[in-house]
């Protein structure tokens, strides 16, 4: 039983670390802000507007997808991105709660 709890806690920690790493990069935050300024936007518009290389943009979007911070929807040959606001609000609330509990 204790090993299962340790593994569950370890899994939660790994997921949390992945989310925080995804949010810790300035370029990913810029991409998140850009997506937020649109309801849904395709990847070409993201990298063209932000003057990024397509491969760099795709790498950062993959990290955001893996952390479940963005949603995707395919329409023909385009993949549209939108923010997973539920996940972002949840992460924000957790961080705020942590900081509130640990104020000096």
C-alpha positions in Angstrom: 0.0 0.0 0.0 2.8 2.4 0.9 4.6 1.7 -2.3 1.5 2.5 -4.3 1.1 5.8 -2.5 4.7 6.7 -3.1 4.3 5.9 -6.8 1.1 7.9 -7.0 2.8 10.8 -5.3 5.8 10.4 -7.6 3.5 10.4 -10.7 1.8 13.6 -9.4 5.1 15.2 -8.9 6.3 14.3 -12.3 3.1 15.7 -14.0 3.4 18.8 -11.9 7.0 19.3 -12.8 6.2 18.8 -16.5 3.5 21.5 -16.3 5.8 24.0 -14.5 8.6 23.4 -16.9 6.2 24.0 -19.8 5.2 27.3 -18.2 8.7 28.4 -17.2 10.0 29.1 -20.7 9.6 32.8 -21.9 8.8 31.8 -25.5 6.1 29.3 -24.5 4.6 32.1 -22.3 4.6 34.3 -25.4 2.9 31.6 -27.5 0.3 31.1 -24.7 -0.4 34.8 -24.6 -0.7 34.9 -28.4 -3.1 31.9 -28.4 -5.1 33.6 -25.6 -5.5 36.7 -27.8 -7.4 34.5 -30.3 -10.2 32.0 -29.8 -8.4 29.4 -31.9 -5.5 29.8 -34.2 -3.5 27.6 -36.6 0.2 26.9 -36.2 1.2 28.8 -39.4 -0.3 32.0 -38.0 1.5 31.5 -34.7 5.0 31.1 -36.2 4.5 33.7 -38.9 3.1 36.4 -36.6 5.7 35.8 -33.9 8.5 35.5 -36.4 9.6 32.1 -35.3 10.9 29.1 -37.2 8.2 26.5 -37.8 10.3 23.7 -36.2 10.9 25.8 -33.0 7.2 26.6 -32.8 6.3 23.0 -33.2 8.7 21.9 -30.5 7.2 24.4 -28.0 3.6 23.5 -28.9 4.4 19.8 -28.4 5.6 20.6 -24.9 2.5 22.6 -24.2 0.3 19.7 -25.6 2.1 17.2 -23.5 1.5 19.3 -20.4 -2.2 19.5 -21.5 -2.1 23.3 -21.5 -3.4 23.6 -25.1 -6.1 21.9 -27.1 -5.8 21.0 -30.7 -8.4 20.6 -33.5 -7.6 19.5 -37.0 -9.4 21.1 -39.9 -8.2 19.8 -43.2 -4.4 20.3 -43.3 -4.4 22.8 -40.5 -4.1 22.2 -36.8 -5.8 24.9 -34.7 -4.7 25.6 -31.1 -6.7 26.9 -28.2 -5.8 27.1 -24.5 -7.0 24.6 -22.0 -8.3 27.2 -19.6 -9.5 24.7 -17.1 -6.0 23.2 -16.7 -4.4 26.7 -16.6 -6.8 27.9 -14.0 -6.3 24.8 -11.9 -2.5 25.2 -12.0 -2.8 28.8 -11.2 -5.1 28.1 -8.2 -2.7 25.4 -6.9 0.3 27.7 -7.2 -1.6 30.5 -5.5 -2.7 28.2 -2.7 0.9 27.0 -2.2 2.2 30.6 -2.0 -0.6 31.7 0.3 0.2 28.8 2.7 3.9 29.5 2.7 4.0 33.2 3.1 6.5 34.4 5.7 
